[in-house]
Amino acid sequence: MSEVLIIEEIPCENGDGVIAKVTINRPDKLNSLNNEVRTKLKEMCDWADSNDSVRCVVIAGAGPNPPQEGKRAKPNAFVAGADITEFVGKGSEEIKEIFTDNAIEAIWDLSKPTISMVDGFALGGGCEVACACDIRIASTRAIFGTPEIKLGLIPGYGGTQRLVHLVGYGKAMEMMMTGNNYDAEEAYRLGIVNQIYSPDDLESKTMEMAQNIASKSMHTLRVAKVAIRAALDNGITKGVEFEAEVFAKLFDSEDQKIGVQAFIDRTNPEWKHR
C-alpha cells in the first residue's frame, strides 16, 4: 500500500536547509482527508517544527492516476474534502474530539512558513487546509468552496473563522450558506489565492517562492509570522502594540545587525539563525 503522505526534502538553493514538499497521496479518493491522512499530517507538523533544517513547508495533492481501460480519468484535486464515509454513525462527542485536536490546526500552528500548492479541487476540508497555510498558490484549474451546508453541516476545521479574514464577512457568509464553488480567478479576486499559474508552471513557481522565503533569516520569519497572526487575534490596536514590541526586540538579534550591515555594504546577508 502506498503512503498517504509523501515528504520530499528539496535542498535550498543557498545550500542551507531544505524545503519540505508534502504531498497528500490518495488520488483515487481525490486526496480526501481520512483518519490516516490526518494522523500523518500531525506527525509531519511535529517533524517539521522540530527539524532545524526545514525552512519552509509546501503542501500539495497528488495528481490523478492513469484511468483503467474504459474508465473516465479522475479530476485533479488538492484535497476534495473530508472522507465523509468516516462520519457515518458518529455522535457529537466523538466528532468534537476529532475536530478539536486536528491536523489543520497543527498546520496553522507551524512556526515555519507554509504554502499550499493547489491544483484542482480544494473543497470543504481541502479549502480549510489551504486556508490554514500562510500562502496559497493555485493553478488555473483550481476550484475552491465550502459545500458543507449541502450535508447539513458547516466548516469544522476553522473555515468559518479563517475565511472571514481572507474574504470578508459578507462573502464568507455567501460561500458557506450557498455551498457554491469558485474558480481560481474568482478565488484570486476574493483574496483566497495569492498567485495563479498554469498547471505546467504551478510547481516551479511555487518552489520559486518557497526558495525565496527559505533564503531569509528563520528567526525573523518566525517573528514576522507571530506578529502578523497577532492582527487576527488582537485587533488592530493591540496588534500594533504587539508589533512594536516584537519589532524592537529584533534589534537585539544578530540577524538584524547582519541584515542592516549587508544592506549598507551592498552584499548578501549571511544569516546567523538559519
Secondary structure per residue as TSV (DSSP state, phi and psi in degrees):
chain	resnum	aa	ss	phi	psi
A	1	M	-	360.0	134.2
A	2	S	-	-74.2	155.7
A	3	E	-	-67.8	139.5
A	4	V	S	-80.3	-12.4
A	5	L	E	-136.8	123.5
A	6	I	E	-112.0	126.6
A	7	I	E	-114.8	121.5
A	8	E	E	-110.3	133.3
A	9	E	E	-100.7	105.5
A	10	I	E	-97.5	120.3
A	11	P	E	-59.0	140.5
A	12	C	-	-71.4	144.9
A	13	E	T	-65.4	-25.3
A	14	N	T	-82.7	3.8
A	15	G	S	79.4	10.4
A	16	D	S	-127.0	103.6
A	17	G	S	89.5	-174.9
A	18	V	E	-136.6	158.5
A	19	I	E	-101.5	126.9
A	20	A	E	-90.2	110.4
A	21	K	E	-92.8	116.7
A	22	V	E	-111.1	117.4
A	23	T	E	-112.1	120.1
A	24	I	E	-75.7	121.0
A	25	N	-	-119.3	70.9
A	26	R	-	-132.4	59.4
A	27	P	G	-60.9	-31.6
A	28	D	G	-71.0	-15.8
A	29	K	G	-112.2	21.6
A	30	L	T	55.6	33.3
A	31	N	T	58.7	31.7
A	32	S	-	-66.1	154.1
A	33	L	B	-85.6	108.6
A	34	N	-	-108.7	-177.3
A	35	N	H	-60.4	-39.2
A	36	E	H	-65.5	-42.8
A	37	V	H	-63.6	-44.7
A	38	R	H	-60.2	-43.1
A	39	T	H	-63.0	-44.6
A	40	K	H	-67.2	-35.4
A	41	L	H	-64.9	-40.9
A	42	K	H	-64.4	-41.9
A	43	E	H	-63.1	-39.9
A	44	M	H	-61.2	-42.2
A	45	C	H	-63.8	-41.4
A	46	D	H	-61.3	-43.5
A	47	W	H	-63.7	-47.3
A	48	A	H	-65.0	-39.8
A	49	D	H	-70.3	-32.7
A	50	S	H	-90.5	-8.4
A	51	N	-	-97.5	108.6
A	52	D	T	-63.1	-22.1
A	53	S	T	-76.7	-20.4
A	54	V	E	-79.1	120.3
A	55	R	E	-109.2	-18.5
A	56	C	E	-160.2	147.5
A	57	V	E	-119.8	126.3
A	58	V	E	-112.7	125.6
A	59	I	E	-110.1	130.5
A	60	A	E	-136.8	170.5
A	61	G	E	-112.9	145.2
A	62	A	-	-66.2	143.7
A	63	G	-	-71.6	161.5
A	64	P	-	-66.9	147.7
A	65	N	-	-73.3	156.5
A	66	P	-	-59.0	137.6
A	67	P	-	-69.8	150.3
A	68	Q	-	-68.2	156.7
A	69	E	T	-56.8	128.9
A	70	G	T	84.1	-3.2
A	71	K	S	-104.5	150.6
A	72	R	-	-78.4	141.7
A	73	A	-	-66.8	141.6
A	74	K	-	-75.2	152.7
A	75	P	-	-76.0	164.8
A	76	N	-	-70.4	144.2
A	77	A	E	-147.0	135.8
A	78	F	E	-75.0	-70.3
A	79	V	E	-149.1	120.4
A	80	A	-	-84.2	5.8
A	81	G	-	130.0	-170.3
A	82	A	B	-77.0	157.1
A	83	D	-	-79.2	98.5
A	84	I	G	-63.3	-24.7
A	85	T	G	-61.9	-24.0
A	86	E	G	-80.0	-6.5
A	87	F	G	-83.0	-21.8
A	88	V	T	-62.9	128.5
A	89	G	T	81.8	0.6
A	90	K	-	-93.5	141.7
A	91	G	-	-96.3	179.6
A	92	S	H	-63.6	-39.5
A	93	E	H	-65.9	-41.6
A	94	E	H	-66.8	-42.6
A	95	I	H	-66.3	-40.5
A	96	K	H	-59.8	-40.3
A	97	E	H	-62.8	-42.4
A	98	I	H	-64.6	-42.7
A	99	F	H	-86.8	-12.7
A	100	T	H	-84.5	-49.0
A	101	D	S	-100.5	81.2
A	102	N	-	-124.8	166.3
A	103	A	H	-68.4	-31.4
A	104	I	H	-67.9	-38.6
A	105	E	H	-66.2	-33.5
A	106	A	H	-63.5	-40.0
A	107	I	H	-64.4	-45.7
A	108	W	H	-59.1	-36.7
A	109	D	T	-84.1	-5.0
A	110	L	-	-57.6	135.0
A	111	S	S	-79.6	-19.0
A	112	K	S	-82.3	153.2
A	113	P	-	-62.2	142.5
A	114	T	E	-129.3	140.9
A	115	I	E	-130.7	131.4
A	116	S	E	-97.8	131.2
A	117	M	E	-106.8	101.4
A	118	V	E	-103.6	115.3
A	119	D	-	-126.6	102.9
A	120	G	S	102.4	-149.2
A	121	F	E	-69.5	130.0
A	122	A	E	-130.4	81.8
A	123	L	E	-116.0	146.5
A	124	G	T	56.0	-120.6
A	125	G	H	-59.2	-27.8
A	126	G	H	-68.2	-40.6
A	127	C	H	-62.7	-37.5
A	128	E	H	-70.6	-35.4
A	129	V	H	-61.0	-46.7
A	130	A	H	-60.7	-43.4
A	131	C	H	-70.8	-20.3
A	132	A	H	-78.1	-14.1
A	133	C	S	-83.9	159.5
A	134	D	S	-71.3	-36.1
A	135	I	E	-136.3	143.3
A	136	R	E	-123.1	122.4
A	137	I	E	-118.3	129.5
A	138	A	E	-125.8	154.6
A	139	S	E	-85.4	166.4
A	140	T	T	-65.2	-16.5
A	141	R	T	-100.8	12.0
A	142	A	-	-70.3	146.0
A	143	I	E	-136.1	126.2
A	144	F	E	-112.0	149.9
A	145	G	E	179.8	161.4
A	146	T	-	-124.8	80.8
A	147	P	G	-84.7	11.5
A	148	E	G	-56.8	-30.6
A	149	I	G	-58.9	-27.5
A	150	K	G	-72.4	-14.0
A	151	L	G	-103.8	7.8
A	152	G	T	75.2	26.8
A	153	L	-	-129.7	176.1
A	154	I	-	-126.8	167.5
A	155	P	-	-56.5	139.0
A	156	G	-	-120.4	-1.3
A	157	Y	S	-108.7	35.1
A	158	G	S	92.7	3.7
A	159	G	H	-63.7	-35.8
A	160	T	H	-65.7	-24.1
A	161	Q	H	-92.5	-48.8
A	162	R	H	-74.3	-36.0
A	163	L	H	-65.3	-32.7
A	164	V	H	-59.1	-40.8
A	165	H	H	-71.8	-27.9
A	166	L	H	-83.9	-42.7
A	167	V	H	-115.8	-9.8
A	168	G	-	94.4	161.9
A	169	Y	H	-59.9	-51.1
A	170	G	H	-64.4	-44.6
A	171	K	H	-69.9	-36.5
A	172	A	H	-61.7	-41.7
A	173	M	H	-59.2	-45.8
A	174	E	H	-61.0	-47.3
A	175	M	H	-59.4	-45.8
A	176	M	H	-81.5	-28.2
A	177	M	H	-86.9	-24.4
A	178	T	H	-93.8	-31.1
A	179	G	-	73.6	15.8
A	180	N	-	-71.1	156.7
A	181	N	E	-97.1	154.8
A	182	Y	E	-132.5	129.1
A	183	D	E	-75.2	176.7
A	184	A	H	-61.7	-41.0
A	185	E	H	-63.6	-42.6
A	186	E	H	-68.4	-39.7
A	187	A	H	-62.9	-36.5
A	188	Y	H	-66.8	-43.9
A	189	R	H	-62.2	-35.8
A	190	L	H	-77.6	-20.0
A	191	G	T	100.3	6.6
A	192	I	S	-71.2	-41.2
A	193	V	-	-105.3	138.1
A	194	N	S	-82.7	-42.5
A	195	Q	E	-144.4	151.5
A	196	I	E	-125.4	137.1
A	197	Y	E	-138.2	165.3
A	198	S	-	-65.0	154.8
A	199	P	H	-54.6	-34.5
A	200	D	H	-70.0	-28.6
A	201	D	H	-98.6	-8.0
A	202	L	H	-57.1	-50.7
A	203	E	H	-67.2	-43.9
A	204	S	H	-64.6	-39.2
A	205	K	H	-71.6	-36.5
A	206	T	H	-65.6	-44.4
A	207	M	H	-68.6	-30.1
A	208	E	H	-61.6	-43.9
A	209	M	H	-67.4	-40.9
A	210	A	H	-60.8	-41.5
A	211	Q	H	-64.9	-39.6
A	212	N	H	-59.1	-49.3
A	213	I	H	-64.5	-42.2
A	214	A	H	-65.6	-17.2
A	215	S	T	-79.8	-8.4
A	216	K	S	-87.9	168.3
A	217	S	-	-64.4	125.0
A	218	M	H	-63.9	-37.1
A	219	H	H	-61.0	-46.4
A	220	T	H	-68.2	-36.6
A	221	L	H	-61.6	-41.9
A	222	R	H	-63.2	-43.3
A	223	V	H	-63.9	-42.8
A	224	A	H	-59.4	-42.8
A	225	K	H	-65.5	-43.1
A	226	V	H	-63.3	-42.4
A	227	A	H	-66.1	-43.3
A	228	I	H	-66.4	-40.4
A	229	R	H	-62.7	-29.2
A	230	A	H	-61.3	-29.1
A	231	A	H	-64.3	-32.4
A	232	L	H	-75.4	-36.7
A	233	D	H	-84.7	-32.0
A	234	N	H	-112.1	-12.3
A	235	G	H	79.4	167.4
A	236	I	H	-68.3	-37.2
A	237	T	H	-64.8	-54.0
A	238	K	H	-67.9	-32.9
A	239	G	H	-63.9	-41.1
A	240	V	H	-66.1	-38.8
A	241	E	H	-62.9	-42.8
A	242	F	H	-65.4	-41.7
A	243	E	H	-58.8	-44.7
A	244	A	H	-60.4	-38.8
A	245	E	H	-66.1	-50.2
A	246	V	H	-73.7	-30.2
A	247	F	H	-62.2	-46.8
A	248	A	H	-61.3	-39.1
A	249	K	H	-64.9	-25.8
A	250	L	H	-61.9	-24.3
A	251	F	T	-72.4	-7.8
A	252	D	T	-94.4	-0.8
A	253	S	S	-93.4	150.5
A	254	E	H	-65.8	-36.7
A	255	D	H	-64.9	-34.1
A	256	Q	H	-63.2	-44.6
A	257	K	H	-66.0	-39.3
A	258	I	H	-64.1	-44.9
A	259	G	H	-63.5	-44.4
A	260	V	H	-64.6	-44.3
A	261	Q	H	-65.1	-39.1
A	262	A	H	-63.7	-37.8
A	263	F	H	-63.3	-45.6
A	264	I	H	-63.6	-39.3
A	265	D	H	-84.3	-5.6
A	266	R	T	58.9	43.8
A	267	T	S	-123.4	170.0
A	268	N	-	-83.6	132.9
A	269	P	-	-68.8	139.9
A	270	E	-	-105.1	90.1
A	271	W	-	-63.6	140.6
A	272	K	S	-78.5	-41.9
A	273	H	-	-98.8	92.7
A	274	R	-	-107.1	360.0
